[in-house]
Amino acid sequence: MAGIFGHRAGKTGRVRGGGRGMSADFTICPMSLRDCRRGLFRRFIRHSEDMQVWKYASGAGILVEEAFLRDWDRAKRRRMEESLRQNLRQGSAAFAAWKGRRLAGYCILKPQPLGSRGQYLLLHCLQISKQYRGFGLGKRLFRLACGEARARGAEKLCISSSPSADTVAFYRRMGCTEAAERIPSLLEAEPEDYQMEFDLLDVH
Ligand SMILES: CC(C)(COP(=O)(O)OP(=O)(O)OC[C@H]1O[C@@H](n2cnc3c(N)ncnc32)[C@H](O)[C@@H]1OP(=O)(O)O)[C@@H](O)C(=O)NCCC(=O)NCCS
């Protein structure tokens, strides 16, 4: 892995997580191709379930009762591993949370500007393995992606969020809002997703 940087508070570094009354040490740092060893995702649990999802009705987001289930089988985990490598080769930034040598979570920031003015960079794939959710790792990875997007000159982050009520609630908690501009290519790739954005220039 790329190493240990700085100390807590939004920076990469070691974190003592205390979610759900438990305690565990994690290392959070940028990822490089060297981190993408074979089998990286073997023990990664994507599983999430919900009974409510966000949908668009007449252009506006509404919350509806609908069963939602997402999981990765072995083949999908291999594809995600290859996709992470490909993203890194193509100039994406990636950040990881490690529990020892085990990947606890990661996110990818794509390099291509999107939107009518190129105002967005895409936060792609923010995922925390199920047993490590609720430790503050998602928040830390989100903030690192924001810092990197600012450094790359973006005004806003865009997110093609999984439509589950829980995921959207997490992004709202991070300060995200429904996307002011929906990106057609993202809609085409993930028609069921709920597009959100985060204002990187709003420091409050
Ligand atoms: C969504 C996800 C990334 C959140 O990561 P996490 O590590 O579990 O979240 P954190 O512990 O960092 O939570 C950060 C904050 O969000 C809040 N939050 C998290 N889930 C929430 C929920 N379902 N409803 C309301 N608030 C929530 C936490 O309470 C915490 O609040 P705080 O700032 O007051 O401490 C993670 O649950 C996950 O990977 N889910 C499955 C995959 C997924 O949906 N990924 C997004 C794809 S677009």
PDBQT file of the ligand as one rigid body, heavy atoms in Angstrom, charges set to zero:
ROOT
HETATM    1  C1  LIG A 301     -22.786   4.211   2.052  1.00  0.00    +0.000 C 
HETATM    2  C2  LIG A 301     -21.467   3.849   2.696  1.00  0.00    +0.000 C 
HETATM    3  C3  LIG A 301     -20.317   4.174   1.724  1.00  0.00    +0.000 C 
HETATM    4  C4  LIG A 301     -21.297   4.637   3.991  1.00  0.00    +0.000 C 
HETATM    5  O1  LIG A 301     -20.029   4.328   4.579  1.00  0.00    +0.000 OA
HETATM    6  P1  LIG A 301     -19.868   4.107   6.155  1.00  0.00    +0.000 P 
HETATM    7  O2  LIG A 301     -18.434   3.941   6.435  1.00  0.00    +0.000 OA
HETATM    8  O3  LIG A 301     -20.778   3.017   6.585  1.00  0.00    +0.000 OA
HETATM    9  O4  LIG A 301     -20.415   5.496   6.724  1.00  0.00    +0.000 OA
HETATM   10  P2  LIG A 301     -19.757   6.359   7.902  1.00  0.00    +0.000 P 
HETATM   11  O5  LIG A 301     -19.597   5.487   9.081  1.00  0.00    +0.000 OA
HETATM   12  O6  LIG A 301     -18.548   7.030   7.385  1.00  0.00    +0.000 OA
HETATM   13  O7  LIG A 301     -20.900   7.418   8.181  1.00  0.00    +0.000 OA
HETATM   14  C5  LIG A 301     -20.679   8.810   7.998  1.00  0.00    +0.000 C 
HETATM   15  C6  LIG A 301     -21.884   9.568   8.488  1.00  0.00    +0.000 C 
HETATM   16  O8  LIG A 301     -23.010   9.207   7.692  1.00  0.00    +0.000 OA
HETATM   17  C7  LIG A 301     -24.061   8.760   8.545  1.00  0.00    +0.000 C 
HETATM   18  N1  LIG A 301     -24.782   7.664   7.879  1.00  0.00    +0.000 N 
HETATM   19  C8  LIG A 301     -24.258   6.525   7.384  1.00  0.00    +0.000 A 
HETATM   20  N2  LIG A 301     -25.250   5.748   6.890  1.00  0.00    +0.000 NA
HETATM   21  C9  LIG A 301     -26.400   6.439   7.123  1.00  0.00    +0.000 A 
HETATM   22  C10 LIG A 301     -27.789   6.172   6.902  1.00  0.00    +0.000 A 
HETATM   23  N3  LIG A 301     -28.183   5.027   6.321  1.00  0.00    +0.000 N 
HETATM   24  N4  LIG A 301     -28.701   7.097   7.256  1.00  0.00    +0.000 NA
HETATM   25  C11 LIG A 301     -28.336   8.248   7.849  1.00  0.00    +0.000 A 
HETATM   26  N5  LIG A 301     -27.030   8.573   8.115  1.00  0.00    +0.000 NA
HETATM   27  C12 LIG A 301     -26.095   7.656   7.759  1.00  0.00    +0.000 A 
HETATM   28  C13 LIG A 301     -23.364   8.248   9.778  1.00  0.00    +0.000 C 
HETATM   29  O9  LIG A 301     -24.234   8.262  10.890  1.00  0.00    +0.000 OA
HETATM   30  C14 LIG A 301     -22.235   9.237   9.933  1.00  0.00    +0.000 C 
HETATM   31  O10 LIG A 301     -22.736  10.404  10.536  1.00  0.00    +0.000 OA
HETATM   32  P3  LIG A 301     -21.789  11.403  11.415  1.00  0.00    +0.000 P 
HETATM   33  O11 LIG A 301     -21.124  12.282  10.387  1.00  0.00    +0.000 OA
HETATM   34  O12 LIG A 301     -22.754  12.101  12.268  1.00  0.00    +0.000 OA
HETATM   35  O13 LIG A 301     -20.806  10.560  12.139  1.00  0.00    +0.000 OA
HETATM   36  C15 LIG A 301     -21.417   2.326   3.080  1.00  0.00    +0.000 C 
HETATM   37  O14 LIG A 301     -22.476   2.059   3.944  1.00  0.00    +0.000 OA
HETATM   38  C16 LIG A 301     -21.481   1.393   1.902  1.00  0.00    +0.000 C 
HETATM   39  O15 LIG A 301     -20.450   1.062   1.311  1.00  0.00    +0.000 OA
HETATM   40  N6  LIG A 301     -22.703   0.938   1.539  1.00  0.00    +0.000 N 
HETATM   41  C17 LIG A 301     -22.891  -0.026   0.472  1.00  0.00    +0.000 C 
HETATM   42  C18 LIG A 301     -22.337   0.411  -0.835  1.00  0.00    +0.000 C 
HETATM   43  C19 LIG A 301     -22.895   1.730  -1.295  1.00  0.00    +0.000 C 
HETATM   44  O16 LIG A 301     -24.090   1.969  -1.260  1.00  0.00    +0.000 OA
HETATM   45  N7  LIG A 301     -21.969   2.568  -1.771  1.00  0.00    +0.000 N 
HETATM   46  C20 LIG A 301     -22.302   3.793  -2.403  1.00  0.00    +0.000 C 
HETATM   47  C21 LIG A 301     -22.393   3.484  -3.856  1.00  0.00    +0.000 C 
HETATM   48  S1  LIG A 301     -22.773   4.918  -4.771  1.00  0.00    +0.000 SA
ENDROOT
TORSDOF 0
